[in-house]
Amino acid sequence: MSGLRSLPSVDALLQTAQAADWIREYGRPLTVQVIRSELDRARASYPQADKIPDKAELMARIDASLQVWTASSLQPVINASGVILQTNLGRAPLSRAAIQAMQQVALGYSNLEYDLQAGRRGSRLIHAEQLLCRLSGAEAALVVNNNAAAVLLVLTALARRRSVVIARSQLVEIGGGFRVPDVMKQSGARLLEVGTTNRVHRSDYEDALQEKPALFLRAHRSNFRLIGFTSEPELAELAAVAHQAGLPLVDDLGSGSLLDTARFGLGHEPMVQESLAAGADCVCFSGDKLLGGPQAGIILGRAELVTRLKKHPLARAIRADKLCLAALSATLLHYLKDEAEREVPVWRMIAIPPEEVYSRAEQWAAILGVGEVVPGESTVGGGSLPGETLPTYLLAFRMRNPNRFLTRLRQASPPIIARLENDLAIFDPRTVMPEQDAALLEAIRQNLSEVKSTHKEKAPI
Ligand SMILES: *Cc1c(COP(=O)(O)O)cnc(C)c1O
């Protein structure tokens, strides 16, 4: 007897109570499509009759397939890695106020480009501009899609078909394909490298003036450190050379902090205000690195330059959307109200004192009844403070196969990203949101017992 005949028809399946549930949840077209394709798949098992599913198995396959098709591939994860600005994990988590601002603007209409007083078209550019200028001391501001776009716009608008002077030691690759020389090429500007890999002097910049460059560019060495026999002129010195020749100085700060990281026991990350005060005519940085806001590229500087940028056709192609502007304004307000350290998650995580991390790790260990608390290091990441770390405490598990344990945790719901260090599976409380504790501990508990039961592990310490 052919097993094929035992397969129900599409119509018969659609009559079932289960199908009614599917249609309610997933809609009719998708349900019908998935039923068809699972039936086709079942028929394709012929002539191996034993592989043809019975009805229950078939229904289970359809159900699983519908779930897979409708699951979002972008989902929240728990970051227990201790890297505060992890680009792969979406960089900065937003403040509550920023999320609320986005929600309000997303739910309905807004005055994004509407001047309420005049009753006519306005500009989207005004929304964050005033706040940015007030906080930084800049004359003008422009917000675009991300900092890579900001640098591209600045170079395209100000240096196309002309040369840009930059130190060899700053021709950096940031990751994710952002390389300063490539962005330069894309903008149509010519690269005019000066100095050597480790040293560049004021005179190198002065000599470069013979080539009649369009501008000087300084790029932050976001992800590595130059140590040993090195030197570089101060920004103010560079500005003086540039200004004497009537050229602008552009500073790509990368992370661009509004607060002083040195206050938290870290090195000093270049600050936006300092760069402007030192004479940079145009400063670019990311919205979702140390600023702790949404993905954005922020350009600050002299009004005359920023106006040229705003008018360039490329500006329209890389403009920021309303959700970004809403979240960015709300984030900037935290700085204006001097509450960034409390309200902006990135700064809150940086500011947690080691003893507080310690008691949280101890609490985790106590709840789980396993694991040991060991001292370790968190990093800021996100193209800032290369090589700098924050002292922290970690919950650590010693086990025969920590990789297997970490792999299982990545498949948990929500997925958990932890670290492997010295053969220990480690969890840093610093980057775990307090409201995620329960989910984290439950997943650890479950997977510890599974790893143990399948592999006869020594009990973790
Ligand atoms: C991170 C970074 C960029 C790119 O910024 P995105 O916002 O990721 O586009 C550019 N320049 C420097 C120096 C950076 O650190």
The ligand as a MOL file (V3000), in Angstrom:
LIG
                    3D

  0  0  0     0  0            999 V3000
M  V30 BEGIN CTAB
M  V30 COUNTS 15 15 0 0 0
M  V30 BEGIN ATOM
M  V30 1 C 33.6560 54.1290 14.2930 0
M  V30 2 C 34.4120 55.0900 13.4520 0
M  V30 3 C 33.9120 55.5040 12.2070 0
M  V30 4 C 32.6400 54.9540 11.6450 0
M  V30 5 O 31.5430 55.3470 12.3990 0
M  V30 6 P 30.1020 54.6460 12.1730 0
M  V30 7 O 29.1760 55.4510 12.9990 0
M  V30 8 O 30.2580 53.2370 12.6120 0
M  V30 9 O 29.8030 54.7360 10.7210 0
M  V30 10 C 34.6510 56.4100 11.4890 0
M  V30 11 N 35.8100 56.8920 11.9610 0
M  V30 12 C 36.3330 56.5110 13.1440 0
M  V30 13 C 37.6490 57.0860 13.5890 0
M  V30 14 C 35.6480 55.5970 13.9430 0
M  V30 15 O 36.1290 55.2080 15.1290 0
M  V30 END ATOM
M  V30 BEGIN BOND
M  V30 1 1 1 2
M  V30 2 1 2 3
M  V30 3 2 2 14
M  V30 4 1 3 4
M  V30 5 2 3 10
M  V30 6 1 4 5
M  V30 7 1 5 6
M  V30 8 2 6 7
M  V30 9 1 6 8
M  V30 10 1 6 9
M  V30 11 1 10 11
M  V30 12 2 11 12
M  V30 13 1 12 13
M  V30 14 1 12 14
M  V30 15 1 14 15
M  V30 END BOND
M  V30 END CTAB
M  END
